[in-house]
Amino acid sequence: AAGVAQRPAPARSMQQKETLFLVFRFLDASRLSCAGSVCSVWRNAAADERLWMWLYLGSELSKPSVMPGSWRKDFIQKQRLTNNWLRGRHSATVCEGHLK
Protein backbone atom coordinates (compact mmCIF):
# COMPACT_ATOMS: atom_id res chain seq x y z
CA ALA A 1 0.00 0.00 0.00
CA ALA A 2 1.27 3.44 -0.92
CA GLY A 3 2.27 5.68 1.98
CA VAL A 4 2.39 2.83 4.50
CA ALA A 5 5.73 2.30 6.23
CA GLN A 6 7.07 -1.19 5.75
CA ARG A 7 9.27 -3.07 8.15
CA PRO A 8 12.80 -3.68 6.91
CA ALA A 9 13.65 -7.15 5.71
CA PRO A 10 15.43 -9.28 8.38
CA ALA A 11 18.82 -9.15 6.61
CA ARG A 12 18.56 -5.40 6.15
CA SER A 13 17.44 -5.00 9.73
CA MET A 14 20.51 -6.92 11.00
CA GLN A 15 22.78 -4.85 8.78
CA GLN A 16 21.18 -1.68 10.10
CA LYS A 17 21.63 -2.81 13.72
CA GLU A 18 25.29 -3.68 13.16
CA THR A 19 25.90 -0.33 11.45
CA LEU A 20 24.32 1.47 14.40
CA PHE A 21 26.46 -0.62 16.75
CA LEU A 22 29.62 0.53 14.96
CA VAL A 23 28.54 4.16 15.31
CA PHE A 24 27.13 3.91 18.84
CA ARG A 25 30.29 2.40 20.30
CA PHE A 26 31.91 5.84 19.99
CA LEU A 27 29.26 7.43 22.24
CA ASP A 28 29.51 7.94 25.97
CA ALA A 29 26.74 6.61 28.23
CA SER A 30 24.78 9.86 28.24
CA ARG A 31 24.77 10.20 24.47
CA LEU A 32 24.03 6.49 24.00
CA SER A 33 20.97 6.80 26.24
CA CYS A 34 19.89 9.88 24.31
CA ALA A 35 20.33 8.10 20.96
CA GLY A 36 18.16 5.28 22.30
CA SER A 37 15.25 7.68 22.63
CA VAL A 38 15.15 8.58 18.92
CA CYS A 39 13.06 5.66 17.64
CA SER A 40 12.45 1.96 18.27
CA VAL A 41 15.23 0.84 15.90
CA TRP A 42 17.77 3.07 17.65
CA ARG A 43 16.41 2.05 21.09
CA ASN A 44 16.99 -1.62 20.28
CA ALA A 45 20.47 -0.87 18.93
CA ALA A 46 21.39 1.28 21.96
CA ALA A 47 20.28 -1.51 24.31
CA ASP A 48 22.88 -3.88 22.83
CA GLU A 49 24.70 -5.38 25.82
CA ARG A 50 27.99 -5.30 23.90
CA LEU A 51 27.89 -1.50 23.91
CA TRP A 52 27.31 -1.34 27.66
CA MET A 53 30.01 -3.92 28.35
CA TRP A 54 32.38 -1.83 26.22
CA LEU A 55 31.49 1.31 28.22
CA TYR A 56 31.69 -0.50 31.56
CA LEU A 57 35.05 -2.12 30.99
CA GLY A 58 36.49 1.09 29.52
CA SER A 59 35.34 3.19 32.46
CA GLU A 60 37.00 3.83 35.80
CA LEU A 61 34.16 2.07 37.63
CA SER A 62 35.12 -0.93 39.71
CA LYS A 63 34.99 -4.01 37.56
CA PRO A 64 32.42 -6.70 38.39
CA SER A 65 33.71 -9.86 40.02
CA VAL A 66 31.09 -11.85 38.12
CA MET A 67 29.45 -11.13 34.81
CA PRO A 68 26.37 -8.99 35.49
CA GLY A 69 22.95 -10.04 34.28
CA SER A 70 22.73 -6.74 32.41
CA TRP A 71 25.82 -4.68 31.65
CA ARG A 72 23.59 -1.66 31.01
CA LYS A 73 21.74 -1.82 34.34
CA ASP A 74 24.90 -2.51 36.30
CA PHE A 75 26.80 0.31 34.55
CA ILE A 76 24.01 2.83 35.19
CA GLN A 77 23.68 1.81 38.84
CA LYS A 78 27.42 2.05 39.54
CA GLN A 79 27.68 5.33 37.60
CA ARG A 80 24.90 6.83 39.76
CA LEU A 81 26.52 5.62 42.97
CA THR A 82 29.89 7.02 41.90
CA ASN A 83 28.41 10.38 40.88
CA ASN A 84 26.47 10.68 44.13
CA TRP A 85 29.58 9.84 46.13
CA LEU A 86 31.74 12.36 44.26
CA ARG A 87 29.13 15.11 44.65
CA GLY A 88 28.82 14.48 48.37
CA ARG A 89 25.29 13.12 48.12
CA HIS A 90 25.76 10.43 50.70
CA SER A 91 25.62 9.94 54.41
CA ALA A 92 27.58 7.72 56.73
CA THR A 93 25.74 5.26 58.92
CA VAL A 94 27.39 3.69 61.92
CA CYS A 95 26.13 0.22 62.66
CA GLU A 96 26.59 -1.01 66.17
CA GLY A 97 26.54 -4.71 66.84
CA HIS A 98 26.61 -6.80 69.97
CA LEU A 99 29.26 -5.84 72.47
CA LYS A 100 29.64 -9.31 73.94
C-alpha positions in Angstrom: 0.0 0.0 0.0 1.3 3.4 -0.9 2.3 5.7 2.0 2.4 2.8 4.5 5.7 2.3 6.2 7.1 -1.2 5.7 9.3 -3.1 8.1 12.8 -3.7 6.9 13.7 -7.2 5.7 15.4 -9.3 8.4 18.8 -9.2 6.6 18.6 -5.4 6.1 17.4 -5.0 9.7 20.5 -6.9 11.0 22.8 -4.9 8.8 21.2 -1.7 10.1 21.6 -2.8 13.7 25.3 -3.7 13.2 25.9 -0.3 11.5 24.3 1.5 14.4 26.5 -0.6 16.8 29.6 0.5 15.0 28.5 4.2 15.3 27.1 3.9 18.8 30.3 2.4 20.3 31.9 5.8 20.0 29.3 7.4 22.2 29.5 7.9 26.0 26.7 6.6 28.2 24.8 9.9 28.2 24.8 10.2 24.5 24.0 6.5 24.0 21.0 6.8 26.2 19.9 9.9 24.3 20.3 8.1 21.0 18.2 5.3 22.3 15.3 7.7 22.6 15.2 8.6 18.9 13.1 5.7 17.6 12.5 2.0 18.3 15.2 0.8 15.9 17.8 3.1 17.6 16.4 2.0 21.1 17.0 -1.6 20.3 20.5 -0.9 18.9 21.4 1.3 22.0 20.3 -1.5 24.3 22.9 -3.9 22.8 24.7 -5.4 25.8 28.0 -5.3 23.9 27.9 -1.5 23.9 27.3 -1.3 27.7 30.0 -3.9 28.3 32.4 -1.8 26.2 31.5 1.3 28.2 31.7 -0.5 31.6 35.1 -2.1 31.0 36.5 1.1 29.5 35.3 3.2 32.5 37.0 3.8 35.8 34.2 2.1 37.6 35.1 -0.9 39.7 35.0 -4.0 37.6 32.4 -6.7 38.4 33.7 -9.9 40.0 31.1 -11.9 38.1 29.4 -11.1 34.8 26.4 -9.0 35.5 23.0 -10.0 34.3 22.7 -6.7 32.4 25.8 -4.7 31.6 23.6 -1.7 31.0 21.7 -1.8 34.3 24.9 -2.5 36.3 26.8 0.3 34.5 24.0 2.8 35.2 23.7 1.8 38.8 27.4 2.1 39.5 27.7 5.3 37.6 24.9 6.8 39.8 26.5 5.6 43.0 29.9 7.0 41.9 28.4 10.4 40.9 26.5 10.7 44.1 29.6 9.8 46.1 31.7 12.4 44.3 29.1 15.1 44.7 28.8 14.5 48.4 25.3 13.1 48.1 25.8 10.4 50.7 25.6 9.9 54.4 27.6 7.7 56.7 25.7 5.3 58.9 27.4 3.7 61.9 26.1 0.2 62.7 26.6 -1.0 66.2 26.5 -4.7 66.8 26.6 -6.8 70.0 29.3 -5.8 72.5 29.6 -9.3 73.9 
